[in-house]
């Protein structure tokens, strides 16, 4: 069995080498290269499997993704701390950076679930 596979492999390789030696460069690269376009390689035709493949689902910005932040979680933390929380304390309790926290706080404020007093550095948040 191994001897037969080896013989078939050697025959296949010699056939390919012979074909490459007898064909011109234009024939090897395909019809697009014969028209003078030697800088770009020929494109592979798309198969039905790749053409109908659905794109990967992308997490939306408002979804609870890799950061683990959501408006519900922010409201829950604010209710646990009766009174108000400063921005950095809320971030520390959530364990996230400023960007995702501020986005979800804005969503909670828009939904009137969280209130805010003060501006920028002096802002404090509270549950409604």
VMD Tcl script that builds the backbone (N, CA, C; Angstrom):
set m [mol new atoms 384]
animate dup $m
set s [atomselect $m all]
$s set {name element resname resid chain x y z} {
  {N N UNK 1 A 0.830 -1.196 0.000}
  {CA C UNK 1 A 0.000 0.000 0.000}
  {C C UNK 1 A 0.871 1.255 0.000}
  {N N UNK 2 A 1.904 1.301 0.883}
  {CA C UNK 2 A 2.781 2.471 0.947}
  {C C UNK 2 A 3.551 2.671 -0.356}
  {N N UNK 3 A 3.973 1.587 -0.964}
  {CA C UNK 3 A 4.715 1.687 -2.222}
  {C C UNK 3 A 3.829 2.259 -3.321}
  {N N UNK 4 A 2.568 1.858 -3.336}
  {CA C UNK 4 A 1.631 2.361 -4.348}
  {C C UNK 4 A 1.378 3.856 -4.148}
  {N N UNK 5 A 1.169 4.291 -2.883}
  {CA C UNK 5 A 0.963 5.717 -2.595}
  {C C UNK 5 A 2.196 6.536 -2.985}
  {N N UNK 6 A 3.368 6.021 -2.689}
  {CA C UNK 6 A 4.607 6.717 -3.034}
  {C C UNK 6 A 4.731 6.872 -4.555}
  {N N UNK 7 A 4.403 5.804 -5.293}
  {CA C UNK 7 A 4.484 5.849 -6.763}
  {C C UNK 7 A 3.497 6.861 -7.331}
  {N N UNK 8 A 2.275 6.880 -6.792}
  {CA C UNK 8 A 1.267 7.851 -7.248}
  {C C UNK 8 A 1.702 9.284 -6.943}
  {N N UNK 9 A 2.266 9.511 -5.759}
  {CA C UNK 9 A 2.727 10.842 -5.365}
  {C C UNK 9 A 3.852 11.305 -6.274}
  {N N UNK 10 A 4.807 10.419 -6.572}
  {CA C UNK 10 A 5.927 10.785 -7.449}
  {C C UNK 10 A 5.443 11.081 -8.860}
  {N N UNK 11 A 4.483 10.312 -9.342}
  {CA C UNK 11 A 3.923 10.546 -10.677}
  {C C UNK 11 A 3.199 11.893 -10.724}
  {N N UNK 12 A 2.428 12.195 -9.697}
  {CA C UNK 12 A 1.702 13.460 -9.624}
  {C C UNK 12 A 2.677 14.632 -9.626}
  {N N UNK 13 A 3.718 14.552 -8.809}
  {CA C UNK 13 A 4.708 15.630 -8.731}
  {C C UNK 13 A 5.423 15.815 -10.057}
  {N N UNK 14 A 5.768 14.730 -10.729}
  {CA C UNK 14 A 6.457 14.869 -12.016}
  {C C UNK 14 A 5.533 15.451 -13.077}
  {N N UNK 15 A 4.235 15.119 -13.040}
  {CA C UNK 15 A 3.264 15.699 -13.976}
  {C C UNK 15 A 3.134 17.207 -13.763}
  {N N UNK 16 A 3.127 17.649 -12.514}
  {CA C UNK 16 A 3.023 19.085 -12.222}
  {C C UNK 16 A 4.267 19.817 -12.719}
  {N N UNK 17 A 5.434 19.269 -12.474}
  {CA C UNK 17 A 6.678 19.904 -12.922}
  {C C UNK 17 A 6.700 19.993 -14.442}
  {N N UNK 18 A 6.271 18.938 -15.124}
  {CA C UNK 18 A 6.231 18.944 -16.584}
  {C C UNK 18 A 5.260 20.001 -17.090}
  {N N UNK 19 A 4.083 20.114 -16.465}
  {CA C UNK 19 A 3.095 21.104 -16.883}
  {C C UNK 19 A 3.620 22.514 -16.667}
  {N N UNK 20 A 4.281 22.763 -15.566}
  {CA C UNK 20 A 4.819 24.095 -15.296}
  {C C UNK 20 A 5.911 24.476 -16.292}
  {N N UNK 21 A 6.687 23.519 -16.732}
  {CA C UNK 21 A 7.757 23.801 -17.687}
  {C C UNK 21 A 7.208 24.096 -19.080}
  {N N UNK 22 A 6.074 23.506 -19.435}
  {CA C UNK 22 A 5.555 23.676 -20.787}
  {C C UNK 22 A 4.600 24.850 -20.918}
  {N N UNK 23 A 3.992 25.297 -19.835}
  {CA C UNK 23 A 3.028 26.404 -19.895}
  {C C UNK 23 A 3.748 27.747 -19.858}
  {N N UNK 24 A 3.131 28.756 -20.476}
  {CA C UNK 24 A 3.671 30.107 -20.383}
  {C C UNK 24 A 3.198 30.730 -19.077}
  {N N UNK 25 A 3.825 31.837 -18.694}
  {CA C UNK 25 A 3.452 32.521 -17.455}
  {C C UNK 25 A 2.014 33.007 -17.507}
  {N N UNK 26 A 1.583 33.495 -18.664}
  {CA C UNK 26 A 0.206 33.979 -18.818}
  {C C UNK 26 A -0.799 32.854 -18.615}
  {N N UNK 27 A -0.470 31.655 -19.091}
  {CA C UNK 27 A -1.370 30.521 -18.929}
  {C C UNK 27 A -1.419 30.063 -17.471}
  {N N UNK 28 A -0.292 30.160 -16.783}
  {CA C UNK 28 A -0.247 29.749 -15.380}
  {C C UNK 28 A -1.064 30.699 -14.519}
  {N N UNK 29 A -0.913 32.024 -14.780}
  {CA C UNK 29 A -1.606 33.018 -13.958}
  {C C UNK 29 A -3.068 33.179 -14.327}
  {N N UNK 30 A -3.481 32.730 -15.479}
  {CA C UNK 30 A -4.876 32.818 -15.870}
  {C C UNK 30 A -5.079 33.907 -16.899}
  {N N UNK 31 A -6.304 34.099 -17.334}
  {CA C UNK 31 A -6.617 35.041 -18.399}
  {C C UNK 31 A -6.394 36.489 -17.993}
  {N N UNK 32 A -6.636 36.859 -16.729}
  {CA C UNK 32 A -6.462 38.246 -16.288}
  {C C UNK 32 A -5.042 38.717 -16.468}
  {N N UNK 33 A -4.059 37.853 -16.274}
  {CA C UNK 33 A -2.663 38.230 -16.409}
  {C C UNK 33 A -2.271 38.349 -17.873}
  {N N UNK 34 A -2.953 37.620 -18.763}
  {CA C UNK 34 A -2.618 37.676 -20.181}
  {C C UNK 34 A -2.925 39.042 -20.770}
  {N N UNK 35 A -3.823 39.805 -20.146}
  {CA C UNK 35 A -4.183 41.136 -20.635}
  {C C UNK 35 A -3.192 42.190 -20.201}
  {N N UNK 36 A -2.186 41.837 -19.443}
  {CA C UNK 36 A -1.154 42.787 -19.073}
  {C C UNK 36 A -1.122 43.123 -17.594}
  {N N UNK 37 A -1.965 42.557 -16.803}
  {CA C UNK 37 A -1.996 42.837 -15.373}
  {C C UNK 37 A -1.169 41.793 -14.639}
  {N N UNK 38 A 0.136 42.018 -14.528}
  {CA C UNK 38 A 0.991 41.034 -13.851}
  {C C UNK 38 A 1.257 41.422 -12.406}
  {N N UNK 39 A 0.850 42.621 -11.985}
  {CA C UNK 39 A 1.116 43.071 -10.617}
  {C C UNK 39 A 0.173 42.461 -9.596}
  {N N UNK 40 A -1.057 42.191 -9.988}
  {CA C UNK 40 A -2.038 41.664 -9.041}
  {C C UNK 40 A -2.282 40.193 -9.318}
  {N N UNK 41 A -2.313 39.375 -8.268}
  {CA C UNK 41 A -2.578 37.952 -8.469}
  {C C UNK 41 A -4.044 37.727 -8.826}
  {N N UNK 42 A -4.300 36.620 -9.483}
  {CA C UNK 42 A -5.672 36.290 -9.868}
  {C C UNK 42 A -6.490 36.027 -8.609}
  {N N UNK 43 A -7.753 36.472 -8.620}
  {CA C UNK 43 A -8.632 36.271 -7.466}
  {C C UNK 43 A -9.218 34.880 -7.491}
  {N N UNK 44 A -9.414 34.337 -6.335}
  {CA C UNK 44 A -10.061 33.043 -6.224}
  {C C UNK 44 A -11.562 33.250 -6.353}
  {N N UNK 45 A -12.254 32.402 -7.089}
  {CA C UNK 45 A -13.710 32.563 -7.174}
  {C C UNK 45 A -14.342 32.216 -5.833}
  {N N UNK 46 A -15.395 32.937 -5.483}
  {CA C UNK 46 A -16.069 32.648 -4.215}
  {C C UNK 46 A -16.953 31.426 -4.398}
  {N N UNK 47 A -16.943 30.591 -3.411}
  {CA C UNK 47 A -17.788 29.399 -3.449}
  {C C UNK 47 A -19.117 29.735 -2.796}
  {N N UNK 48 A -20.060 28.879 -3.017}
  {CA C UNK 48 A -21.383 29.107 -2.444}
  {C C UNK 48 A -21.335 29.108 -0.921}
  {N N UNK 49 A -20.460 28.287 -0.345}
  {CA C UNK 49 A -20.363 28.203 1.113}
  {C C UNK 49 A -19.863 29.513 1.709}
  {N N UNK 50 A -18.880 30.150 1.063}
  {CA C UNK 50 A -18.367 31.406 1.621}
  {C C UNK 50 A -19.279 32.572 1.281}
  {N N UNK 51 A -19.982 32.499 0.156}
  {CA C UNK 51 A -20.844 33.608 -0.232}
  {C C UNK 51 A -22.092 33.689 0.646}
  {N N UNK 52 A -22.594 32.558 1.134}
  {CA C UNK 52 A -23.813 32.559 1.932}
  {C C UNK 52 A -23.534 32.578 3.425}
  {N N UNK 53 A -22.279 32.604 3.799}
  {CA C UNK 53 A -21.918 32.588 5.210}
  {C C UNK 53 A -22.360 33.890 5.873}
  {N N UNK 54 A -23.069 33.791 6.964}
  {CA C UNK 54 A -23.557 34.973 7.668}
  {C C UNK 54 A -22.401 35.640 8.406}
  {N N UNK 55 A -22.394 36.974 8.460}
  {CA C UNK 55 A -21.329 37.653 9.198}
  {C C UNK 55 A -21.436 37.364 10.687}
  {N N UNK 56 A -20.312 37.424 11.356}
  {CA C UNK 56 A -20.290 37.155 12.789}
  {C C UNK 56 A -21.122 38.201 13.526}
  {N N UNK 57 A -21.825 37.763 14.534}
  {CA C UNK 57 A -22.645 38.676 15.318}
  {C C UNK 57 A -21.744 39.625 16.100}
  {N N UNK 58 A -22.063 40.892 16.037}
  {CA C UNK 58 A -21.256 41.898 16.704}
  {C C UNK 58 A -22.021 42.392 17.932}
  {N N UNK 59 A -21.352 42.470 19.039}
  {CA C UNK 59 A -22.007 42.955 20.247}
  {C C UNK 59 A -22.296 44.440 20.084}
  {N N UNK 60 A -23.488 44.828 20.422}
  {CA C UNK 60 A -23.820 46.243 20.336}
  {C C UNK 60 A -23.235 46.963 21.529}
  {N N UNK 61 A -23.108 48.250 21.399}
  {CA C UNK 61 A -22.464 49.033 22.437}
  {C C UNK 61 A -23.264 49.002 23.731}
  {N N UNK 62 A -24.565 48.947 23.617}
  {CA C UNK 62 A -25.395 48.964 24.814}
  {C C UNK 62 A -25.510 47.611 25.492}
  {N N UNK 63 A -25.034 46.575 24.832}
  {CA C UNK 63 A -25.145 45.241 25.418}
  {C C UNK 63 A -24.135 45.064 26.540}
  {N N UNK 64 A -24.484 44.202 27.468}
  {CA C UNK 64 A -23.542 43.903 28.545}
  {C C UNK 64 A -22.481 42.994 27.968}
  {N N UNK 65 A -21.355 43.549 27.638}
  {CA C UNK 65 A -20.308 42.812 26.927}
  {C C UNK 65 A -19.158 42.453 27.830}
  {N N UNK 66 A -17.962 42.644 27.337}
  {CA C UNK 66 A -16.766 42.219 28.047}
  {C C UNK 66 A -16.526 43.024 29.316}
  {N N UNK 67 A -17.139 44.198 29.435}
  {CA C UNK 67 A -16.911 45.033 30.617}
  {C C UNK 67 A -17.802 44.637 31.785}
  {N N UNK 68 A -18.935 43.993 31.517}
  {CA C UNK 68 A -19.832 43.567 32.576}
  {C C UNK 68 A -20.602 44.716 33.194}
  {N N UNK 69 A -20.805 45.784 32.432}
  {CA C UNK 69 A -21.522 46.956 32.939}
  {C C UNK 69 A -22.876 47.011 32.259}
  {N N UNK 70 A -23.886 47.366 33.001}
  {CA C UNK 70 A -25.202 47.626 32.425}
  {C C UNK 70 A -25.883 48.665 33.305}
  {N N UNK 71 A -26.897 49.283 32.764}
  {CA C UNK 71 A -27.639 50.284 33.533}
  {C C UNK 71 A -28.260 49.632 34.773}
  {N N UNK 72 A -28.721 48.389 34.631}
  {CA C UNK 72 A -29.313 47.675 35.775}
  {C C UNK 72 A -28.300 47.499 36.900}
  {N N UNK 73 A -27.075 47.145 36.529}
  {CA C UNK 73 A -26.031 46.946 37.541}
  {C C UNK 73 A -25.683 48.257 38.235}
  {N N UNK 74 A -25.659 49.340 37.489}
  {CA C UNK 74 A -25.361 50.656 38.078}
  {C C UNK 74 A -26.448 51.041 39.074}
  {N N UNK 75 A -27.701 50.845 38.701}
  {CA C UNK 75 A -28.813 51.171 39.605}
  {C C UNK 75 A -28.745 50.295 40.851}
  {N N UNK 76 A -28.410 49.029 40.667}
  {CA C UNK 76 A -28.303 48.103 41.800}
  {C C UNK 76 A -27.223 48.567 42.785}
  {N N UNK 77 A -26.077 48.961 42.285}
  {CA C UNK 77 A -24.983 49.427 43.157}
  {C C UNK 77 A -25.370 50.722 43.855}
  {N N UNK 78 A -26.017 51.627 43.131}
  {CA C UNK 78 A -26.423 52.893 43.740}
  {C C UNK 78 A -27.481 52.677 44.829}
  {N N UNK 79 A -28.354 51.697 44.659}
  {CA C UNK 79 A -29.363 51.414 45.683}
  {C C UNK 79 A -28.734 50.783 46.919}
  {N N UNK 80 A -27.653 50.002 46.741}
  {CA C UNK 80 A -26.958 49.411 47.870}
  {C C UNK 80 A -26.303 50.486 48.726}
  {N N UNK 81 A -25.795 51.524 48.089}
  {CA C UNK 81 A -25.158 52.639 48.802}
  {C C UNK 81 A -26.199 53.737 48.956}
  {N N UNK 82 A -26.859 53.741 50.042}
  {CA C UNK 82 A -27.902 54.750 50.239}
  {C C UNK 82 A -27.263 56.128 50.216}
  {N N UNK 83 A -27.831 56.995 49.454}
  {CA C UNK 83 A -27.260 58.327 49.296}
  {C C UNK 83 A -26.637 58.454 47.923}
  {N N UNK 84 A -25.531 59.157 47.859}
  {CA C UNK 84 A -24.909 59.465 46.580}
  {C C UNK 84 A -23.544 58.804 46.464}
  {N N UNK 85 A -23.094 58.630 45.226}
  {CA C UNK 85 A -21.759 58.082 44.964}
  {C C UNK 85 A -21.052 58.953 43.951}
  {N N UNK 86 A -19.782 59.198 44.211}
  {CA C UNK 86 A -18.971 59.925 43.242}
  {C C UNK 86 A -18.621 59.001 42.088}
  {N N UNK 87 A -18.263 59.602 40.973}
  {CA C UNK 87 A -17.981 58.840 39.759}
  {C C UNK 87 A -16.882 57.802 39.971}
  {N N UNK 88 A -15.788 58.204 40.582}
  {CA C UNK 88 A -14.677 57.258 40.757}
  {C C UNK 88 A -15.037 56.126 41.713}
  {N N UNK 89 A -15.903 56.403 42.715}
  {CA C UNK 89 A -16.341 55.342 43.620}
  {C C UNK 89 A -17.236 54.339 42.894}
  {N N UNK 90 A -18.090 54.860 42.020}
  {CA C UNK 90 A -18.963 53.995 41.236}
  {C C UNK 90 A -18.138 53.133 40.281}
  {N N UNK 91 A -17.133 53.727 39.645}
  {CA C UNK 91 A -16.253 52.975 38.757}
  {C C UNK 91 A -15.514 51.877 39.516}
  {N N UNK 92 A -15.062 52.202 40.708}
  {CA C UNK 92 A -14.341 51.220 41.527}
  {C C UNK 92 A -15.270 50.066 41.913}
  {N N UNK 93 A -16.513 50.383 42.263}
  {CA C UNK 93 A -17.481 49.352 42.630}
  {C C UNK 93 A -17.815 48.460 41.428}
  {N N UNK 94 A -17.862 49.054 40.230}
  {CA C UNK 94 A -18.142 48.280 39.021}
  {C C UNK 94 A -16.909 47.525 38.532}
  {N N UNK 95 A -15.739 48.077 38.828}
  {CA C UNK 95 A -14.494 47.466 38.370}
  {C C UNK 95 A -14.225 47.688 36.897}
  {N N UNK 96 A -14.583 48.858 36.388}
  {CA C UNK 96 A -14.391 49.153 34.964}
  {C C UNK 96 A -13.744 50.520 34.785}
  {N N UNK 97 A -13.374 50.813 33.545}
  {CA C UNK 97 A -12.790 52.114 33.234}
  {C C UNK 97 A -13.886 53.159 33.037}
  {N N UNK 98 A -13.463 54.389 32.795}
  {CA C UNK 98 A -14.386 55.519 32.722}
  {C C UNK 98 A -15.340 55.441 31.526}
  {N N UNK 99 A -14.848 54.999 30.359}
  {CA C UNK 99 A -15.656 54.995 29.139}
  {C C UNK 99 A -16.931 54.186 29.228}
  {N N UNK 100 A -16.829 52.868 29.511}
  {CA C UNK 100 A -18.049 52.063 29.581}
  {C C UNK 100 A -18.981 52.508 30.705}
  {N N UNK 101 A -18.404 52.899 31.841}
  {CA C UNK 101 A -19.239 53.327 32.959}
  {C C UNK 101 A -20.013 54.580 32.584}
  {N N UNK 102 A -19.332 55.560 31.989}
  {CA C UNK 102 A -20.005 56.812 31.669}
  {C C UNK 102 A -21.091 56.602 30.622}
  {N N UNK 103 A -20.861 55.700 29.663}
  {CA C UNK 103 A -21.877 55.418 28.655}
  {C C UNK 103 A -23.138 54.854 29.300}
  {N N UNK 104 A -22.982 53.868 30.173}
  {CA C UNK 104 A -24.145 53.230 30.781}
  {C C UNK 104 A -24.813 54.122 31.811}
  {N N UNK 105 A -24.054 54.990 32.468}
  {CA C UNK 105 A -24.670 55.961 33.380}
  {C C UNK 105 A -25.555 56.915 32.588}
  {N N UNK 106 A -25.083 57.356 31.427}
  {CA C UNK 106 A -25.897 58.243 30.582}
  {C C UNK 106 A -27.181 57.566 30.136}
  {N N UNK 107 A -27.101 56.260 29.822}
  {CA C UNK 107 A -28.316 55.528 29.466}
  {C C UNK 107 A -29.289 55.478 30.642}
  {N N UNK 108 A -28.762 55.240 31.845}
  {CA C UNK 108 A -29.615 55.159 33.038}
  {C C UNK 108 A -30.219 56.525 33.363}
  {N N UNK 109 A -29.458 57.592 33.145}
  {CA C UNK 109 A -29.989 58.941 33.385}
  {C C UNK 109 A -31.095 59.243 32.378}
  {N N UNK 110 A -30.887 58.858 31.113}
  {CA C UNK 110 A -31.901 59.086 30.083}
  {C C UNK 110 A -33.179 58.308 30.385}
  {N N UNK 111 A -33.037 57.138 30.997}
  {CA C UNK 111 A -34.201 56.326 31.361}
  {C C UNK 111 A -34.797 56.772 32.696}
  {N N UNK 112 A -34.231 57.813 33.298}
  {CA C UNK 112 A -34.683 58.377 34.580}
  {C C UNK 112 A -34.633 57.364 35.707}
  {N N UNK 113 A -33.616 56.494 35.657}
  {CA C UNK 113 A -33.419 55.533 36.739}
  {C C UNK 113 A -32.323 56.006 37.671}
  {N N UNK 114 A -31.480 56.922 37.183}
  {CA C UNK 114 A -30.367 57.462 37.956}
  {C C UNK 114 A -30.415 58.975 37.828}
  {N N UNK 115 A -30.077 59.649 38.915}
  {CA C UNK 115 A -29.983 61.100 38.891}
  {C C UNK 115 A -28.541 61.530 39.108}
  {N N UNK 116 A -28.252 62.791 38.735}
  {CA C UNK 116 A -26.887 63.299 38.872}
  {C C UNK 116 A -26.944 64.720 39.398}
  {N N UNK 117 A -26.076 64.996 40.361}
  {CA C UNK 117 A -25.932 66.366 40.871}
  {C C UNK 117 A -24.498 66.801 40.624}
  {N N UNK 118 A -24.304 68.045 40.296}
  {CA C UNK 118 A -22.963 68.561 40.068}
  {C C UNK 118 A -22.547 68.410 38.618}
  {N N UNK 119 A -21.341 68.844 38.356}
  {CA C UNK 119 A -20.834 68.758 36.989}
  {C C UNK 119 A -19.438 68.163 36.994}
  {N N UNK 120 A -19.130 67.430 35.975}
  {CA C UNK 120 A -17.813 66.861 35.704}
  {C C UNK 120 A -17.162 66.232 36.930}
  {N N UNK 121 A -16.116 66.828 37.451}
  {CA C UNK 121 A -15.347 66.210 38.539}
  {C C UNK 121 A -16.123 66.156 39.853}
  {N N UNK 122 A -17.069 67.048 40.015}
  {CA C UNK 122 A -17.834 67.091 41.278}
  {C C UNK 122 A -19.171 66.366 41.172}
  {N N UNK 123 A -19.369 65.603 40.119}
  {CA C UNK 123 A -20.649 64.931 39.907}
  {C C UNK 123 A -20.822 63.777 40.892}
  {N N UNK 124 A -22.054 63.669 41.401}
  {CA C UNK 124 A -22.424 62.531 42.228}
  {C C UNK 124 A -23.705 61.939 41.648}
  {N N UNK 125 A -23.811 60.630 41.754}
  {CA C UNK 125 A -24.940 59.913 41.181}
  {C C UNK 125 A -25.763 59.295 42.302}
  {N N UNK 126 A -27.076 59.181 42.055}
  {CA C UNK 126 A -27.965 58.568 43.026}
  {C C UNK 126 A -29.067 57.837 42.288}
  {N N UNK 127 A -29.616 56.796 42.936}
  {CA C UNK 127 A -30.719 56.021 42.354}
  {C C UNK 127 A -32.016 56.766 42.567}
  {N N UNK 128 A -32.894 56.696 41.606}
  {CA C UNK 128 A -34.209 57.343 41.734}
  {C C UNK 128 A -35.252 56.343 42.144}
}
mol reanalyze $m
mol bondsrecalc $m
mol representation Tube
mol addrep $m
